Amino acid sequence: MADPGTAGTGEPVLRLTGLNKSFGPVHVLHDVDLTLRLGEVTALVGDNGAGKSTLIKCIAGIHPIDSGTIEFDGRQVQIGSPRDAAALGIEVVYQDLALADNLDIVQNMFLGRERRRGLVLDEDSMEEAARETLARLSVRTVKSVRQQVASLSGGQRQTVAIAKAALWESKVVILDEPTAALGVAQTRQVLDLVRRLADTGHAVVLISHNMNDVFEVADEITALYLGRVAAQVRRTDVTHGQVVELITAGRSGDLGLAPATAAENI
Ligand SMILES: Nc1ncnc2c1ncn2[C@@H]1O[C@H](COP(=O)(O)OP(=O)(O)OP(=O)(O)O)[C@@H](O)[C@H]1O
């Protein structure tokens, strides 16, 4: 029987309990529980409108929550702004990547958080840190950290955005459909990077509609259905078909879920 939120082996870093979020009369998230663990990739899946973006925006401090608790590193926290999220070590890579084309990789990785020595930018230190981060993540697809982002391929841009998120001693990195616009080879590279991000100690959330990506790289799968957690299960405990059922019907008949994890009474 699946045991939501406790089956993983990594250390829990972020725990959401009973999270609710409405926009006016529209109740979007219902009593959402979610545990993220260091060293693990949690795939967040769900149909269009299931509430994935809303959930990550609550974690990222963009949407205030209506009720529920957020624990980070074992203590209860309030995340009132993206700045609060970043201070805790939560980074989000949105689909637009938020990279500046006219700047190089180093400038992008430090955009808005530049290092200075006195009044001048400490270019050497930033360049070194950018190189180190890319090396730690075994990124070999980027030739020079002084390359302009405008000249990079889609996969390289995604790589830079992910490395940027890993630069800030972040503990939780949330990736919104990182492979959506990529071809086969670049998808492969980005999935490898997602895995390495977890292997270097981060808790990674991967939002994806692609079951192959999910099964390739996730440790844990959380399925949202109409704003409720239909299941949080180990990837090795489920089949593609069962996850598709969770996404499309909010339950899977042949999956032995504890009652609390089944999206009942919807
Ligand atoms: N600012 C808002 N005001 C009102 N309703 C909203 C707002 N943001 C999201 N919603 C509603 O919340 C529900 C969940 O949307 P959300 O974007 O979180 O889903 P999603 O799972 O990310 O979908 P997709 O896969 O299409 O991105 C939808 O019904 C959407 O219309």
The ligand as an SDF file (V2000), in Angstrom:
LIG
                    3D

 31 33  0  0  0  0  0  0  0  0999 V2000
   -5.2400   34.0670  -11.0300 N   0  0  0  0  0  0  0  0  0  0  0  0
   -6.2490   33.2090  -11.1810 C   0  0  0  0  0  0  0  0  0  0  0  0
   -7.5370   33.6080  -11.0320 N   0  0  0  0  0  0  0  0  0  0  0  0
   -8.5600   32.7460  -11.1720 C   0  0  0  0  0  0  0  0  0  0  0  0
   -8.3990   31.4310  -11.4640 N   0  0  0  0  0  0  0  0  0  0  0  0
   -7.1460   30.9760  -11.6220 C   0  0  0  0  0  0  0  0  0  0  0  0
   -6.0140   31.8380  -11.5030 C   0  0  0  0  0  0  0  0  0  0  0  0
   -4.8890   31.0950  -11.7060 N   0  0  0  0  0  0  0  0  0  0  0  0
   -5.3220   29.8400  -11.9580 C   0  0  0  0  0  0  0  0  0  0  0  0
   -6.6690   29.7730  -11.9080 N   0  0  0  0  0  0  0  0  0  0  0  0
   -7.5010   28.5670  -12.1130 C   0  0  0  0  0  0  0  0  0  0  0  0
   -6.9620   27.5590  -11.3010 O   0  0  0  0  0  0  0  0  0  0  0  0
   -7.0810   26.3000  -11.9420 C   0  0  0  0  0  0  0  0  0  0  0  0
   -5.7180   25.6330  -11.9370 C   0  0  0  0  0  0  0  0  0  0  0  0
   -4.8620   26.3160  -12.8490 O   0  0  0  0  0  0  0  0  0  0  0  0
   -3.3030   25.9910  -12.9410 P   0  0  0  0  0  0  0  0  0  0  0  0
   -2.7390   26.9330  -13.9470 O   0  0  0  0  0  0  0  0  0  0  0  0
   -2.7190   25.9820  -11.5950 O   0  0  0  0  0  0  0  0  0  0  0  0
   -3.3330   24.5120  -13.5320 O   0  0  0  0  0  0  0  0  0  0  0  0
   -2.1470   23.6720  -14.1700 P   0  0  0  0  0  0  0  0  0  0  0  0
   -2.2730   22.2990  -13.5920 O   0  0  0  0  0  0  0  0  0  0  0  0
   -0.8640   24.3610  -13.9750 O   0  0  0  0  0  0  0  0  0  0  0  0
   -2.5420   23.6350  -15.6990 O   0  0  0  0  0  0  0  0  0  0  0  0
   -1.5900   23.6130  -17.0310 P   0  0  0  0  0  0  0  0  0  0  0  0
   -1.0400   22.2360  -17.1390 O   0  0  0  0  0  0  0  0  0  0  0  0
   -2.5880   23.9250  -18.1120 O   0  0  0  0  0  0  0  0  0  0  0  0
   -0.5700   24.6880  -16.8720 O   0  0  0  0  0  0  0  0  0  0  0  0
   -7.6490   26.5630  -13.3200 C   0  0  0  0  0  0  0  0  0  0  0  0
   -9.0270   26.2860  -13.2840 O   0  0  0  0  0  0  0  0  0  0  0  0
   -7.3840   28.0340  -13.5380 C   0  0  0  0  0  0  0  0  0  0  0  0
   -8.3660   28.5960  -14.3560 O   0  0  0  0  0  0  0  0  0  0  0  0
  1  2  1  0
  2  3  1  0
  2  7  2  0
  3  4  2  0
  4  5  1  0
  5  6  2  0
  6  7  1  0
  6 10  1  0
  7  8  1  0
  8  9  2  0
  9 10  1  0
 10 11  1  0
 11 12  1  0
 11 30  1  0
 12 13  1  0
 13 14  1  0
 13 28  1  0
 14 15  1  0
 15 16  1  0
 16 17  2  0
 16 18  1  0
 16 19  1  0
 19 20  1  0
 20 21  2  0
 20 22  1  0
 20 23  1  0
 23 24  1  0
 24 25  2  0
 24 26  1  0
 24 27  1  0
 28 29  1  0
 28 30  1  0
 30 31  1  0
M  END
$$$$
